[in-house]
Amino acid sequence: MSTSHNNNEEEVDLGSLFKIIGKGFQNLFNFIGNIFKGIFHFFISILIFLKDNILKIGIAAFIGFAIGVFIQVKSADKYESQMLVQPNFKSANQLYNNISYYNDLVKQKDTANIEKTFKIDKETAASLKKFTIEPIINENDIINSYNDFILDVDTTTVKSYNFEDFKASFSLLDYKIHKINVVSEKSDVFDKLDEVILSSVIKNKYFNRVKELTNENLNRTDSLLRTNLAQIDSLRVVYMKVMLEEAKKQNSGTSIDLGGKMRTTKELELFETNREINEELEDIVKDKSEKYEVINVISNFQPIGSEIKGVTRNIAFQLSVLGALAMIFILLLIKINSYLNNYKK
């Protein structure tokens, strides 16, 4: 009797447990279903909104397109050209400031100062429309800079300043390569600009002094490493002669060489030192090639600029999209205002 009673209780407990689990799964599936229903409802609401207002949005886009075509017909064709540079000795900041200054002159239509700065005629000065500069984003620049940072600081600093912290503090100016872009209404003006843009930084006394000191140190280190290499080569020759003499003695009679192992170890140490010095020399040669100038020019402006084309850069297309977005924004504001008025009631 008691056994039957216990079995009934177990069945009731298991039944309740299955009901709870089933209800939990049902709630979970309902929750997921509601999410998908919400997403579906959101997209349907957007489609209904566009369907109801497609005519208004289309008219706004057409008006923007028409204005853009009118501006485009009235304005002259534009050309652009780029120059890639690698600033050294923290000179990127000065270069960015100078480019910003040139662009301000263009915005203010200060043709007199543009004429004077670039030593060009008034017509050419008036044809310049924009100066911009931006870095070439390369993740390897961050990694290489962090490796240099690790080599320069002590272990305690490295532990308290991880890669993510370093990456967060890495600014646009810290990238290695930068692109200078110039827009003009004349296609053949660009080769007259690069020398002035570069000389404004290259002739800076501070940067020149840093360049001279850096190159002096690099030349001194290069000379010292080459001397060390020559000394190591001489030592290796001496060890080879000694080993050959020992080999001759061993061939002439029986002998026990207790110093053979030590000489082999010395040979390995010399080989390893030779390899390390050669690696350091490679780094020095690379540094000398990169830091020979305040700014390294990777590619100059093309003498003849390329005409600015493409749908996304077309002012008619841009104003058409802008008109459509402005109309959508206005319609949404009206809809929100109507909803708020009804909500108060």
VOBATI-108001 format. One record per residue (C-alpha): residue number from 0; residue in one letter; x, y, z. Coordinates in steps of 0.001 Angstrom, whole numbers, plus 500000, padded with zeros to 6 digits. Last residue first. Layout:
BEGIN
{NUM, A, {X, Y, Z}}
...
//
This chain:
BEGIN
{344, K, {494340, 562620, 474593}}
{343, K, {498030, 563281, 475280}}
{342, Y, {498956, 560227, 473163}}
{341, N, {497035, 561626, 470189}}
{340, N, {499198, 564758, 470155}}
{339, L, {502368, 562678, 470630}}
{338, Y, {501432, 560410, 467695}}
{337, S, {500771, 563389, 465440}}
{336, N, {504143, 564918, 466355}}
{335, I, {505882, 561596, 465673}}
{334, K, {504224, 561342, 462236}}
{333, I, {505106, 564953, 461356}}
{332, L, {508727, 564368, 462452}}
{331, L, {508828, 561177, 460404}}
{330, L, {507558, 563054, 457337}}
{329, I, {510267, 565735, 457793}}
{328, F, {513026, 563116, 458133}}
{327, I, {511815, 561219, 455065}}
{326, M, {511766, 564494, 453078}}
{325, A, {515330, 565333, 454159}}
{324, L, {516496, 561813, 453235}}
{323, A, {515006, 562123, 449740}}
{322, G, {516536, 565575, 449198}}
{321, L, {519972, 564390, 450409}}
{320, V, {519838, 561403, 448062}}
{319, S, {519064, 563701, 445109}}
{318, L, {521639, 566224, 446306}}
{317, Q, {524366, 563541, 446256}}
{316, F, {523285, 562157, 442877}}
{315, A, {523359, 565614, 441287}}
{314, I, {526697, 566364, 442999}}
{313, N, {528334, 563279, 441442}}
{312, R, {530923, 561767, 443783}}
{311, T, {528814, 558685, 444545}}
{310, V, {528000, 558232, 440858}}
{309, G, {531581, 558362, 439626}}
{308, K, {533798, 561087, 438207}}
{307, I, {536525, 563480, 439344}}
{306, E, {538861, 563961, 436377}}
{305, S, {542377, 562624, 436938}}
{304, G, {545201, 565110, 437418}}
{303, I, {548013, 565692, 434906}}
{302, P, {551502, 566079, 436383}}
{301, Q, {550772, 563216, 438820}}
{300, F, {551514, 564294, 442377}}
{299, N, {554567, 562552, 443780}}
{298, S, {554814, 558977, 445086}}
{297, I, {556643, 557570, 448111}}
{296, V, {558096, 560919, 449133}}
{295, N, {560105, 560549, 452334}}
{294, I, {559774, 563504, 454691}}
{293, V, {562532, 564640, 457083}}
{292, E, {565042, 562816, 454875}}
{291, Y, {567629, 560090, 455514}}
{290, K, {565285, 558558, 458045}}
{289, E, {563873, 555740, 455922}}
{288, S, {567098, 554607, 454242}}
{287, K, {569112, 554991, 457443}}
{286, D, {566499, 553116, 459463}}
{285, K, {566565, 550203, 456991}}
{284, V, {570379, 550123, 457057}}
{283, I, {570287, 550147, 460868}}
{282, D, {567741, 547321, 460978}}
{281, E, {569843, 545213, 458595}}
{280, L, {572942, 545973, 460679}}
{279, E, {571147, 544761, 463825}}
{278, E, {570320, 541487, 462049}}
{277, N, {573959, 541156, 460944}}
{276, I, {575093, 541779, 464530}}
{275, E, {572779, 539030, 465799}}
{274, R, {574039, 536516, 463205}}
{273, N, {577695, 537233, 464011}}
{272, T, {576987, 536859, 467718}}
{271, E, {575355, 533462, 467052}}
{270, F, {578345, 532318, 464942}}
{269, L, {580790, 533549, 467561}}
{268, E, {578896, 531688, 470297}}
{267, L, {578845, 528531, 468181}}
{266, E, {582605, 528740, 467617}}
{265, K, {583179, 529338, 471333}}
{264, T, {581142, 526226, 472135}}
{263, T, {583226, 524220, 469655}}
{262, R, {586411, 525561, 471261}}
{261, M, {585178, 524486, 474710}}
{260, K, {584338, 520996, 473460}}
{259, G, {587790, 520597, 471958}}
{258, G, {589621, 521736, 475117}}
{257, L, {590144, 518287, 476660}}
{256, D, {591819, 516904, 473526}}
{255, I, {593420, 513522, 474390}}
{254, S, {596245, 512575, 472046}}
{253, T, {597235, 509618, 469840}}
{252, G, {599668, 510446, 467059}}
{251, S, {600322, 512322, 463792}}
{250, N, {596619, 512579, 462908}}
{249, Q, {595812, 514155, 466287}}
{248, K, {598558, 516752, 465777}}
{247, K, {597191, 517629, 462325}}
{246, A, {593660, 518046, 463752}}
{245, E, {594980, 520309, 466501}}
{244, E, {596644, 522525, 463855}}
{243, L, {593393, 522642, 461859}}
{242, M, {591442, 523581, 465011}}
{241, V, {593897, 526368, 465796}}
{240, K, {593684, 527708, 462246}}
{239, M, {589870, 527636, 462363}}
{238, Y, {589866, 529395, 465716}}
{237, V, {592103, 532167, 464315}}
{236, V, {589851, 532572, 461253}}
{235, R, {586799, 532769, 463548}}
{234, L, {588520, 535451, 465597}}
{233, S, {589215, 537501, 462459}}
{232, D, {585557, 537178, 461363}}
{231, I, {584471, 538335, 464823}}
{230, Q, {586759, 541371, 464559}}
{229, A, {585370, 542260, 461105}}
{228, L, {581802, 541952, 462400}}
{227, N, {582634, 544190, 465354}}
{226, T, {584015, 546823, 462982}}
{225, R, {580827, 546608, 460898}}
{224, L, {578748, 547063, 464042}}
{223, L, {580755, 550129, 465076}}
{222, S, {580458, 551758, 461636}}
{221, D, {576682, 551197, 461529}}
{220, T, {576296, 552563, 465061}}
{219, R, {578203, 555725, 464129}}
{218, N, {576227, 556121, 460899}}
{217, L, {572932, 555686, 462785}}
{216, N, {573976, 558176, 465459}}
{215, E, {574966, 560752, 462831}}
{214, N, {571726, 560099, 460940}}
{213, T, {569674, 560793, 464053}}
{212, L, {571632, 563942, 464867}}
{211, E, {571214, 565314, 461337}}
{210, K, {567494, 564488, 461167}}
{209, V, {566828, 566029, 464585}}
{208, R, {568577, 569220, 463439}}
{207, N, {566591, 569296, 460207}}
{206, F, {563333, 568801, 462080}}
{205, Y, {564127, 571737, 464377}}
{204, K, {565289, 574019, 461566}}
{203, N, {562096, 573586, 459477}}
{202, K, {563194, 573555, 455842}}
{201, I, {561704, 570075, 455281}}
{200, V, {558289, 571124, 456596}}
{199, S, {557424, 574053, 454301}}
{198, S, {559685, 572425, 451711}}
{197, L, {557242, 569539, 451301}}
{196, I, {554142, 571549, 450396}}
{195, V, {556191, 573950, 448242}}
{194, E, {557821, 571123, 446256}}
{193, D, {554519, 569289, 445794}}
{192, L, {552520, 572199, 444362}}
{191, K, {553740, 572941, 440838}}
{190, D, {553327, 569306, 439707}}
{189, F, {549611, 569617, 440522}}
{188, V, {548594, 572438, 438161}}
{187, D, {547946, 570518, 434921}}
{186, S, {544287, 569448, 435273}}
{185, K, {542786, 572843, 436078}}
{184, E, {539581, 573034, 438137}}
{183, S, {541550, 571763, 441122}}
{182, V, {541338, 569171, 443885}}
{181, V, {544412, 568252, 445939}}
{180, N, {544900, 565066, 447964}}
{179, I, {547759, 564380, 450379}}
{178, K, {547957, 560725, 451449}}
{177, H, {549847, 559682, 454584}}
{176, I, {552088, 556674, 455270}}
{175, K, {553445, 555640, 458692}}
{174, Y, {550475, 556022, 460975}}
{173, D, {551133, 558008, 464158}}
{172, L, {549262, 561113, 462973}}
{171, L, {545967, 559188, 463007}}
{170, S, {546451, 558548, 466725}}
{169, F, {547526, 555420, 468637}}
{168, S, {546321, 555889, 472241}}
{167, A, {543676, 553140, 471956}}
{166, K, {546219, 550822, 470304}}
{165, F, {548650, 551288, 473209}}
{164, D, {545942, 550490, 475750}}
{163, E, {544956, 547397, 473730}}
{162, F, {548607, 546323, 473477}}
{161, N, {549203, 546358, 477224}}
{160, Y, {550557, 549152, 479433}}
{159, S, {551080, 548010, 483052}}
{158, K, {553091, 544926, 482075}}
{157, V, {555116, 546899, 479498}}
{156, T, {556032, 549528, 482112}}
{155, T, {557355, 546877, 484496}}
{154, T, {559388, 545213, 481731}}
{153, D, {561388, 548356, 480935}}
{152, V, {560860, 550585, 477907}}
{151, D, {562506, 550886, 474482}}
{150, L, {562099, 547319, 473201}}
{149, I, {558423, 547235, 474160}}
{148, F, {557789, 550568, 472378}}
{147, D, {559451, 549285, 469207}}
{146, N, {557133, 546248, 469291}}
{145, Y, {554143, 548556, 469858}}
{144, S, {555136, 550671, 466856}}
{143, N, {555400, 547540, 464713}}
{142, I, {551934, 546350, 465801}}
{141, I, {550335, 549769, 465247}}
{140, D, {551930, 550181, 461809}}
{139, N, {550870, 546621, 460932}}
{138, E, {547229, 547680, 461344}}
{137, N, {547539, 549914, 458262}}
{136, I, {545321, 552959, 457744}}
{135, I, {546788, 555210, 455040}}
{134, P, {546627, 558518, 456857}}
{133, E, {544650, 561546, 455650}}
{132, I, {545420, 564892, 454040}}
{131, T, {543146, 567350, 452267}}
{130, F, {543556, 570431, 450066}}
{129, K, {540526, 571729, 448112}}
{128, K, {539436, 574003, 445280}}
{127, L, {542527, 575285, 443426}}
{126, S, {541470, 577027, 440193}}
{125, A, {541805, 580516, 441725}}
{124, A, {545551, 579993, 442219}}
{123, T, {545909, 578876, 438590}}
{122, E, {544190, 582037, 437372}}
{121, K, {546257, 584261, 439678}}
{120, D, {549621, 582880, 438553}}
{119, I, {551718, 580493, 440621}}
{118, K, {554443, 580998, 443218}}
{117, F, {552907, 578436, 445619}}
{116, T, {552715, 580714, 448663}}
{115, K, {552368, 584030, 446787}}
{114, E, {549566, 582879, 444492}}
{113, I, {547786, 581186, 447402}}
{112, N, {548197, 584413, 449381}}
{111, A, {546657, 586523, 446597}}
{110, T, {544018, 583903, 445798}}
{109, D, {542437, 584216, 449235}}
{108, K, {539239, 582443, 448249}}
{107, Q, {538440, 582025, 451968}}
{106, K, {537891, 578312, 451422}}
{105, V, {541111, 578073, 449367}}
{104, L, {543144, 579887, 452033}}
{103, D, {541634, 577572, 454656}}
{102, N, {542732, 574566, 452568}}
{101, Y, {546309, 575837, 452487}}
{100, Y, {546253, 576263, 456288}}
{99, S, {544855, 572761, 456819}}
{98, I, {547651, 571387, 454623}}
{97, N, {550186, 573276, 456748}}
{96, N, {548723, 572003, 460022}}
{95, Y, {548745, 568403, 458739}}
{94, L, {552413, 568733, 457728}}
{93, Q, {553348, 570175, 461127}}
{92, N, {551643, 567262, 462897}}
{91, A, {553296, 564727, 460580}}
{90, S, {556779, 566023, 461526}}
{89, K, {557123, 563561, 464418}}
{88, F, {560733, 562788, 463395}}
{87, N, {559738, 561293, 460033}}
{86, P, {556867, 561935, 457604}}
{85, Q, {556149, 559228, 455003}}
{84, V, {554475, 560712, 451936}}
{83, L, {551947, 559681, 449278}}
{82, M, {550851, 562379, 446807}}
{81, Q, {547412, 562456, 445256}}
{80, S, {545830, 564177, 442261}}
{79, E, {542408, 565616, 441562}}
{78, Y, {540470, 567185, 438722}}
{77, K, {537236, 569170, 438649}}
{76, D, {535035, 570072, 435702}}
{75, A, {533632, 573612, 435763}}
{74, S, {530430, 574646, 437519}}
{73, K, {527254, 575841, 435798}}
{72, V, {526284, 572441, 434426}}
{71, Q, {527003, 570782, 437785}}
{70, I, {525000, 573340, 439726}}
{69, F, {521979, 572845, 437425}}
{68, V, {522359, 569040, 437578}}
{67, G, {522470, 569194, 441387}}
{66, I, {519370, 571387, 441543}}
{65, A, {517526, 568922, 439287}}
{64, F, {518667, 565946, 441388}}
{63, G, {517530, 567610, 444622}}
{62, I, {514128, 568391, 443036}}
{61, F, {513889, 564780, 441806}}
{60, A, {514702, 563391, 445273}}
{59, A, {512061, 565631, 446878}}
{58, I, {509476, 564550, 444236}}
{57, G, {510328, 560860, 444834}}
{56, I, {509998, 561237, 448618}}
{55, K, {506573, 562869, 448198}}
{54, L, {505417, 560188, 445735}}
{53, I, {506746, 557314, 447852}}
{52, N, {504904, 558511, 450949}}
{51, D, {502290, 555801, 451539}}
{50, K, {504456, 553033, 450080}}
{49, L, {507531, 554223, 452013}}
{48, F, {505602, 554206, 455312}}
{47, I, {504058, 550800, 454492}}
{46, L, {507530, 549407, 453710}}
{45, I, {508939, 550815, 456952}}
{44, S, {506027, 549392, 458957}}
{43, I, {506546, 545991, 457278}}
{42, F, {510211, 546106, 458291}}
{41, F, {509328, 546856, 461926}}
{40, H, {506543, 544237, 461994}}
{39, F, {508986, 541582, 460787}}
{38, I, {511518, 542592, 463458}}
{37, G, {508803, 542533, 466154}}
{36, K, {507476, 539162, 464926}}
{35, F, {511012, 537790, 464993}}
{34, I, {511443, 538986, 468587}}
{33, N, {507979, 537695, 469527}}
{32, G, {508873, 534264, 468183}}
{31, I, {512064, 534179, 470258}}
{30, F, {510044, 535058, 473395}}
{29, N, {507309, 532543, 472503}}
{28, F, {509973, 529870, 471986}}
{27, L, {511451, 530622, 475415}}
{26, N, {508046, 530731, 477096}}
{25, Q, {507150, 527363, 475539}}
{24, F, {510492, 525906, 476601}}
{23, G, {509851, 527044, 480213}}
{22, K, {506273, 525738, 480115}}
{21, G, {507512, 522343, 478983}}
{20, I, {510154, 522291, 481722}}
{19, I, {507524, 523226, 484348}}
{18, K, {505074, 520623, 482996}}
{17, F, {507828, 517994, 482931}}
{16, L, {508628, 518751, 486586}}
{15, S, {504952, 518603, 487592}}
{14, G, {504582, 515214, 485911}}
{13, L, {507757, 513964, 487554}}
{12, D, {506469, 515034, 490990}}
{11, V, {503010, 513493, 490356}}
{10, E, {504617, 510238, 489174}}
{9, E, {506866, 510201, 492242}}
{8, E, {503849, 510748, 494529}}
{7, N, {501946, 507916, 492826}}
{6, N, {504947, 505611, 493228}}
{5, N, {505146, 506466, 496955}}
{4, H, {501429, 505611, 497456}}
{3, S, {501851, 502280, 495655}}
{2, T, {504783, 501439, 497910}}
{1, S, {502787, 502425, 501007}}
{0, M, {500000, 500000, 500000}}
//
